[in-house]
Amino acid sequence: MKAFRPFLWAAVLVAGFIYLTSGSHWNAGSLFRSSGSAGPLWTEASAAANFTPDEQNNIEIYKTARDATVNITSKAYQQDWFWRIVPVEGAGSGFIIRQSGEILTNYHVVRGATELSVTLGGADKKTYKARLLGTEARSDLALIKIEADRKLPTLPLGNSDALSVGQKVLAIGNPFGQFGGTLTTGVVSSLDRHIQTEEGSRMEGMIQTDAAINPGNSGGPLLDSHGSVIGINTAIYGPQGNIGIGFALPINRAKAMLDQFDQSGTVTRAAPIGISGRLIDGDLAEALHLPRAGGLLVESVESGSAADEAGLHGANREIYVNGVFPVAIGGDLIVAVDGQPVETSDALRRAASRKRAGAALALTIFRDGRNQTVQVKLRAAPKEL
């Protein structure tokens, strides 16, 4: 019997090995799991998404803003190569600012249009004919209106003077005229940018952002993290679409136009005050017996202009600095506009562009060895066609 005992133990071991390694009983995890643990080593993802606070902020703003962001289609008539008059359609974006149907957009979205239509955002998608209430081409602004059968959702206007580089922004619009309700996010990349438009005009004080802006986004809102409009998406850098450099018009520029419309029912921009001048400072200013900090030296004043009416003086003689450099002197030196030092040649024009006709510019001028303040009342520019 003892002779068979080793064979018996061998059979038991082989049977045990086969039992433990069979597919129905083998569990590698059981070799490493402590005897006190229970359940799987991992968990399935929850069916309900867990958004980060920033994602949740984006979602909430979009849900609110998409219904007040609209698609705008314009129709104009142009001559083709064969001198035929043909219809040309354009597309852009806009946003509702009043429940009665008033909409802000860019002037270039509606320029030259004989017909305007607005398609509401969100789930509504209803289309209305729109009419033009007022424009300000210099700031690329337009106010249009639709007549809806109900109160419409609106977007609140924020404060573009309080922006900081690096803060989050969100853009909503209708890129390429076919992707309505598109949301993109980014940051304020820079402030007070000056850009040249395709028509050759210069736009100043623009907000630069890396939020994706493409053709068709023009006129749409640029929002802050509270869902307030801080800019109007206006231009992109280059003709090919988004490359991470887009520009928005500060919303405070539009507020001035809206205030005027509320007060008078029309939109009129201020005309230039009627002077020409030269920016001087440093050694040249001292050589002319003027303050070293300098300013804008008035060379001529247009007869009958707002500047003429305010009593500004132009040059009365010309001298040559170092025998070769002609300078017209004897006129007023404008050292500040509305309390801000004049440090650029376009400071006066920029200050006037932020005001409406009828408002006044407070000019601090250096005359006869001392500073004094002159109020220049801005006049209305000719109506824009």
Residue pairs with C-beta under 8 A, 6 or more apart in sequence:
19 25
20 26
29 41
33 41
51 59
54 168
57 225
58 170
58 183
58 185
60 227
61 170
61 223
61 225
61 227
62 170
62 172
62 183
64 153
64 227
65 95
65 155
65 170
65 172
65 221
65 223
65 227
66 121
66 122
66 172
66 181
66 183
67 120
67 121
67 122
67 123
67 124
67 153
68 95
68 96
68 121
68 152
68 153
68 154
68 155
69 93
69 94
69 95
69 96
69 121
69 155
69 172
69 173
69 181
69 220
69 221
70 93
70 94
70 95
70 96
70 103
70 118
70 119
70 120
70 121
71 91
71 92
71 93
71 118
71 119
71 121
71 174
71 177
71 180
72 91
72 92
72 93
72 94
72 103
72 105
72 109
72 110
72 116
72 117
72 118
72 119
72 130
72 144
72 174
72 219
73 89
73 90
73 91
73 116
73 117
73 118
73 119
73 177
74 89
74 90
74 91
74 92
74 109
74 110
74 112
74 113
74 115
74 116
75 87
75 88
75 89
75 90
75 113
75 114
75 115
75 116
76 87
76 88
76 90
76 112
76 113
76 114
77 85
77 86
77 87
77 88
77 114
78 85
78 86
78 88
79 85
79 86
80 86
90 109
90 113
90 177
91 174
91 176
91 177
91 178
91 216
92 105
92 106
92 108
92 109
92 110
92 174
92 177
92 216
92 217
92 218
92 219
92 220
93 105
93 109
93 172
93 173
93 174
93 216
93 217
93 218
93 219
93 220
93 233
94 103
94 104
94 105
94 109
94 118
94 144
94 219
94 220
95 103
95 104
95 105
95 155
95 172
95 219
95 220
95 221
95 229
96 102
96 103
96 152
96 153
96 154
96 155
97 103
97 104
97 154
97 155
97 157
97 258
98 152
98 154
99 151
99 152
99 153
99 154
100 145
100 151
100 152
101 128
101 145
101 146
101 147
101 148
101 152
102 133
102 143
102 144
102 145
103 118
103 130
103 143
103 144
103 145
103 146
104 141
104 142
104 143
104 219
104 232
104 254
104 258
105 142
105 144
105 218
105 219
105 232
106 140
106 141
106 142
106 218
106 219
106 232
106 234
106 249
107 135
107 136
107 137
107 139
107 140
107 141
107 142
108 140
108 197
108 218
109 142
109 218
109 219
110 116
110 132
110 135
110 142
110 144
111 137
113 132
115 129
116 129
116 130
116 131
116 132
116 144
117 127
117 128
117 129
117 130
118 127
118 128
118 129
118 130
118 144
118 146
119 125
119 126
119 127
119 180
120 126
120 127
120 128
120 152
121 172
121 180
121 181
122 153
122 181
126 148
128 146
128 147
128 148
129 146
130 144
130 145
130 146
131 144
131 145
132 142
132 143
132 144
133 143
133 144
133 145
133 261
133 267
134 142
134 143
134 257
134 261
134 266
134 267
135 141
135 142
135 143
135 267
135 384
136 142
136 257
136 267
136 269
136 384
137 384
138 201
138 269
138 353
139 203
139 249
139 253
139 254
139 257
139 269
139 353
140 197
140 203
140 234
140 249
141 232
141 249
141 253
141 254
141 257
142 219
143 257
143 258
143 261
143 267
155 221
155 223
155 227
155 228
155 229
156 227
156 228
156 229
157 228
157 229
157 251
157 254
157 255
158 223
158 224
158 226
158 228
158 229
158 230
158 251
159 228
159 230
159 251
159 252
160 207
160 230
160 231
160 250
160 251
160 252
160 253
161 250
161 252
163 188
163 191
163 207
163 230
163 250
164 188
165 187
165 188
165 189
165 190
165 191
166 187
166 188
167 187
167 188
167 224
167 225
168 185
168 186
168 187
168 224
168 225
169 185
169 186
169 187
169 188
169 209
169 211
169 222
169 223
169 224
169 230
169 231
170 183
170 184
170 185
170 211
170 222
170 223
170 224
170 225
171 183
171 184
171 185
171 186
171 209
171 211
171 212
171 213
171 217
171 220
171 221
171 222
171 223
171 233
171 246
171 248
172 181
172 182
172 183
172 220
172 221
172 223
173 182
173 213
173 216
173 217
173 218
173 219
173 220
173 221
173 233
174 180
174 181
174 182
174 216
174 217
174 220
175 182
175 212
175 213
175 214
175 215
175 216
175 217
176 214
176 215
176 216
177 215
177 216
178 216
179 216
182 217
184 211
184 212
184 213
185 211
186 209
186 210
186 211
186 212
187 209
187 210
187 211
188 207
188 208
188 209
189 208
189 209
189 210
189 245
190 207
190 208
191 207
191 208
192 204
192 205
192 206
193 205
193 206
193 207
193 208
193 247
194 202
194 203
194 204
194 205
194 206
195 202
195 203
195 206
195 235
195 237
195 247
196 202
196 203
197 203
197 235
203 234
203 235
203 247
203 249
204 346
204 350
204 353
205 250
205 253
205 350
206 234
206 235
206 247
206 248
206 249
206 250
207 222
207 230
207 231
207 247
207 248
207 249
207 250
208 245
208 246
208 247
209 222
209 231
209 246
209 247
209 248
210 244
210 245
210 246
211 222
211 246
212 242
212 244
212 246
213 233
213 235
213 236
213 242
213 246
213 247
213 248
214 236
214 241
214 242
215 236
215 241
217 233
217 246
218 233
218 234
218 235
219 232
219 233
219 234
220 232
220 233
221 229
221 231
221 232
221 233
222 229
222 230
222 231
222 232
222 233
222 248
223 229
223 230
224 230
229 251
230 248
230 250
230 251
231 248
231 249
231 250
231 251
232 248
232 249
232 251
232 254
233 246
233 248
234 247
234 248
234 249
235 246
235 247
236 242
236 243
236 245
236 246
236 247
237 243
237 245
237 246
237 247
238 245
253 354
256 354
256 355
256 356
257 267
257 356
259 356
260 266
260 267
260 268
260 356
260 357
261 267
268 356
268 357
268 380
268 381
268 383
269 353
269 356
269 357
269 380
269 381
269 384
270 352
270 353
270 355
270 356
270 357
270 359
270 378
270 379
270 380
270 381
271 306
271 357
271 378
271 379
271 380
271 381
271 382
272 305
272 349
272 352
273 305
273 306
273 307
273 310
273 348
273 352
273 361
273 376
273 378
274 301
274 302
274 304
274 305
274 306
274 307
274 308
275 298
275 299
275 300
275 301
275 302
275 305
275 307
275 312
275 314
275 348
276 298
276 299
276 300
277 296
277 297
277 298
277 299
277 331
277 334
277 345
277 348
278 296
278 297
278 299
278 327
278 328
278 345
279 294
279 295
279 296
279 297
279 342
279 344
279 345
280 288
280 290
280 294
280 295
280 297
280 327
280 333
281 292
281 293
281 294
281 295
282 292
282 294
284 294
284 321
284 327
285 291
285 292
285 293
285 294
286 292
287 321
288 297
288 327
288 329
290 297
290 333
290 366
291 333
291 335
291 366
293 335
293 341
294 333
294 335
294 342
295 333
295 334
295 335
295 336
295 341
295 342
295 366
296 333
296 334
296 342
296 345
296 347
296 348
297 315
297 327
297 328
297 329
297 331
297 332
297 333
297 334
298 307
298 312
298 313
298 314
298 315
298 331
298 332
298 333
298 334
299 314
299 315
299 328
299 331
300 314
300 315
300 328
300 331
301 307
301 308
301 312
301 313
301 314
301 331
302 308
306 376
306 377
306 378
306 379
307 376
309 376
309 377
310 363
310 374
310 375
310 376
310 377
311 374
312 331
312 332
312 363
312 365
312 374
312 376
313 330
313 331
313 332
313 367
314 328
314 330
314 331
315 328
315 329
315 330
315 331
316 329
316 330
316 331
317 328
317 329
317 330
318 326
318 327
318 328
318 329
319 326
319 327
319 329
320 326
320 327
321 327
332 365
332 366
332 367
332 374
333 365
333 366
333 367
334 342
334 348
334 363
334 364
334 365
335 341
335 342
335 364
335 365
335 366
335 371
336 342
336 363
336 364
337 347
337 348
337 351
337 361
337 362
337 363
337 364
338 351
338 361
338 362
339 362
339 364
340 347
340 351
342 348
344 350
348 361
348 363
351 361
352 361
352 378
355 361
355 378
356 378
357 378
357 379
357 380
357 381
358 377
358 378
358 380
359 377
359 378
360 375
360 376
360 377
360 378
361 375
361 376
361 378
362 373
362 374
362 375
363 373
363 374
363 375
363 376
364 371
364 372
364 373
365 371
365 372
365 373
365 374
